[in-house]
Amino acid sequence: MYRRIAGAVVTAAACLLAIGTTAAPAAAAPPGTYARSHHASLAECDAAGQAGRHLWGLIYLCEPFPTRPDVYVLWVRV
């Protein structure tokens, strides 16, 4: 009986682990970047990226948030 319970617990844990690792987050970061700030428009996001170029360099990315297309995320290099 204990072996059945232990087997069921191990199986359930493995299933939950597999589900957790395959689910993608809502806003997946591009490789080597992190979300610096959120903005109401693309122009505002681009202006913030240009203003902070001395901190993170010339490479930055502005893209709409997946679940809220009216919000733009500023991604900068790590």
Long-range contacts (C-beta under 8 A, 24 or more apart in sequence): 26-65, 26-66, 26-67, 27-65, 27-66, 27-73, 29-75, 30-61, 30-75, 32-77, 32-78, 33-61, 33-75, 33-76, 33-77, 33-78, 34-75, 34-76, 34-78, 35-73, 35-74, 35-75, 36-60, 36-74, 36-75, 36-76, 37-73, 37-74, 38-65, 38-71, 38-72, 38-73, 38-74, 39-71, 39-72, 39-73, 39-74, 40-70, 40-71, 40-72, 41-72, 42-72, 44-72, 45-72, 45-73, 45-74, 48-74, 49-74, 49-76, 52-76
